[in-house]
Amino acid sequence: MTQEYNAGFKGIFSIGDRQPLSSLEDNLKSFLDWSFVNIGGFVNVNIPTSGIAGTQYHKLNVAADPSNTNNTVWEAEKKNWVYETGVSYSGSSPIEISGIYLNDNFLTGPSGFGAYTYSLDYDNGRVLFDNPVSKTSDVHVEYSYRYVQTYKSSESRGLEINDESLAANQVELPAILIEMTNRTDQKPFELGNGRNTFIQDVLFHVLAKNSVQRNNLANALMLQKDKHFQLYDIDKVVRNGVYPFDYKGLLNNNRINYNLLLEDNQYIDRKAFIKNATITEFNTINSIYHNIVRWTIEIFP
């Protein structure tokens, strides 16, 4: 038997292709965001909605941003607005933003009209006006925000688990920080070929205001042991223009819900399996209740 030798890599055809391990964070964030929303992890903000100490969640304020000299950026008390559609839990659904109110004048979404056109920044909970708006204006919006915020460690801008860092990054609890570990392994998938199954450990830092909140979230993650799920090809999703956000970070009108994305075979990249789920740490950091849930994930070729 002769072994044919080919110069170069096997199993990879472009240096720009994002491999399964690179896209795992994106897939896990999508999975968590969709899953939490579908078990009631959203809060609807109608006009009016007041919070602690009379905070008006529906009212937007001028963003404290040095570049916001024309008062074009306005932000709500709550960020991480829900953009998924078709969700229902116990007879309630997240609010689909149909427009905003500027001084009691309704500006139809998603872009307004006339001198007051705008765009919506769902991730940061902001309205971005194209023209200056008087800082004495009243800007109101009805929206839904995620009860659980999720963050990828690769994009968390140095997010550390302490009160100061969380406040600086406007992280509200409860939250989950997804961290890829340096433990990556592979094993042969089957005899007779060179394909391998990747084994990756992922840490979920669960941050909460109290122990009950923390333990409930950790338990939800623990229960996913033995779950099979699919990974979408994020490169193809972006290329085809169906990713939730565009290159500016604004909501994409042509987006496809996470659940529907995984029903379209053209976007399926790999299959994965949560082989193990364990809690590795319990502690309290200042006023933050924290623990770590570790998943061992197998990614099949």
N, C-alpha and C positions, 0 to 999 in steps of 0.2 A: 504494500500500500504506500503510495507516494503522497506526501503532504505538500500541497501547493502553497507557495509563499507569496503573499501580496504585501508590497510596501505600504506603510501608512496604517491609520487606525482602523479598527473594526467597530461596527455598530454605531458609528457617528459620521454624519455626512456634511455637516456645516458647523463651523465654530460658533455661529450665531444662534444655533438651535438650543432652546432651553431644555435641559434634560429633566427626567422625573424628579430628582432630588431638588433641583432648582425651583420647580413649579409646585412642590409639595406645600410650601407655606401658603401660596395663593389659594390652593385647593382647600386646605384646612380652614382658612379664614372664611371662604365662601360656604363651606359645610357648616361651620359654627353659626355664622350669621343667619343662614337660611333656617337651620334647625331651631335655634332659639326663638326666632320670630314665629315659627309655626307651633310652638308650645306656649304662646302668649307673651313672648318676650318683647313687647312693644307697649309704649304709653302714648295715648292720643292726647294732643294738645288742641283744644277747641278755643274759640274766642268767647269769653275770657277763660283763662286757666291760671290760677294762682298757686304758688308753692309756699315753701317755708319763708316766714318773715314777709309775706306779701309779695314775693317775687312773681312777676307776671311773665309766665313762660311764653305766651303768645306774642309778647311785645319784643321787637328787635331794637338793639341799641347800636350806635356807631361803634365799629370795631376799633379797639385800641391798637392801631397799627400805624407806625411812623409814616408809611407810604400812603395811608388813607387820608390825604390832605383835602380831598374834595368831598369827603363824607359819602363815598360811593359804596363802601363796604359796611353792611349792617349784619349783626349776628344775634342769634337767639341765645337764651340761657342754656338750651340743650342742643347738642350737636349729634352727629351720627343719625341723621334722619333716615327713616325706612323708605326705600325706593321700590322694593319688591311689590308686585301686584298679585291679585288672586289669592291672598292669604286670608284665612278666617279662623278665629279661635273663640269658642263659646259665644258665637253670634256677633263678635266684634271683628273689625278689620282695620288695618292701618289706614290712616288718612292719605289719600292721593292728593297732593297739592295742586289745586286748580288755579291758583293765583295768589296775589298778595294785596293787602290794603295799604294805600299810602294816603294818609289824611282822610280816611273814610272813602276814598275812591278805589274801586276794585280794579286792579290791573291783571287782566287775564294771563294765566301762565301758558307755556313756560317762559315767555319772553317779554310780556308787557306790550306796550304800544306807544306811539307818539314820542314825546320827549322823555318818557320814563320806561325805557326798555331795560331789561335786566336778565340775569341768569341765576340759577340756584346752585349753590355749593352744598350738596347734601352731607358730605363727609364732615365739613366744619360747621354746618348749621348756619349758613350765611346767604344773604341776598346781595348780589353784585350788580349795582346799577351802572349803566353805561354813561350816565351824565350826573353831575353833582346834585345832591339832595340836601336841603337845609337840615342841619343837625337838630333843629327844633321840631322836625316832622314826627308824625306817628306812623310807624311801620309795623303792621301786624300780619301774622300768617298762622294758618292752621296746619299742623304737621303731626307726624308721629316720630318718636325717637326710640332707639334701641335701649332696652332695659340693661342689656349686657354689651359693653363695648369690647371689641376684639382688636388686637394689634399684632402685626408681624414684627418680630424683633429686628429683622433686617431693615425695617423702615420706621422704627420707633424713635429715631433721632436721639439716641442715647438715653432712652427712658429708663430711669432707675426706680427701684421700689422704695420710695420715701415720699413724705408729704410734699416737700418742696418741688421735686421733679414732676410728680403727678399734677400738681397745681400749675406748674409752668407749661406743661403740655396739655392742659385743659382736659385731663383724664378724670372722668367721673366714675365712681364705683357703683355697682360691681364691674369689673373688667377682667379680661383674660389676655395675657401676653404669651404669644406662641414663640417658642425658642427651639431652634434646631440644635441638637447636640453634636458633638464631634465623634459620636459613636455611630459609624456607618459600616455595615458589613455586607457581604454578598455570598450567595451559595448557588450551586448549580440548580437550574430549574428542572432539567431533565437530562437523562443520559443521551449521548449521541450528538449534542450540539453545544455551542459555546454560550448559550443564553443563561443569564443569571437572575436570581431574585435578589433585589436590594432589601436590606433590613436597616431601618432608620429609627432611632429613638428621638422622640419629640417631647419637650417639656411644656406644660401649660401652667403658667403662674396665675393662680386664681387670687384676685384681690377684691376684698369686700369690706363693708362697713361694720359687719358683725359676724359672729361665728356661724349663725344659722344660715345667713346668705352665702357665706363661703362654703360651708359644708354641702348645701344644696347643689351648688354649681359643680363642686368636685364630684359629688355623687353622680350627677348627670354625665360627666366625662368618664367616670369609672364604668358606668353601665354600657359603654360602647365597646367593651372587650368582646371579641369575636364578631364584630361587625365588618361586613364587606362593603366597600364603596368604590366608586370609579373616579379617576382623575381626568379632568379635561385638559386638552392641549391649549394652554394659555396663548401660545404664539398664534395658533390658528384662530382662536377666539378674537384676539386683538386685530389680526389681519382682516378678518371678515366683518369687523365693525360691530360686533355684538357684545363686547365687554361692557359692564355697567357704566363705565366712565370713559370720556374721551381723553385726548392727550393733554387737555387743560385741567383735567380732574373734575370736569362737569358731567352731569348725568347725560348719558347717551340715549337718545330717543329710540334707537334701534337695538337696544340691549335685549338680551334673552335671560329670563329668570334661570337661576341655578338649576332648579328641578327640570325645566324644559331643555336646558343645555345638555343634561346627561341623558336625555331621551333621543338626542340626535347623534347617530353613530359617527358622523364626520368629525365631531369634537372630542370623542372619547380617545384618550391616550393610553392609559394603563388601568389595570384593576389593582386594588389594594385591600389589605386585611389588617385589622387591629388585633395583633396577636396577643398583646398583654396590656393591661392598664393597672397602674399602682399609684398610691399616694406615697411620695417619698419624703415629704416634709410638712410640718405644721408649725407655724410661729405667728407672732404678732410684731409688726414693725411700726413703732409709734402707735398711731391709731388705726393702722391697717391690718386687717386679718388676712393672712396669707397662707396658702399651701401650694404644693407642686404636685401635679398629676403627670406621670410619665406614661406615654404610649410607646409601645414597640410596634412599628408598622412594617409589614411586608409589602413590597411593590413588585408585582409580577411583570415579566416581559410581554 
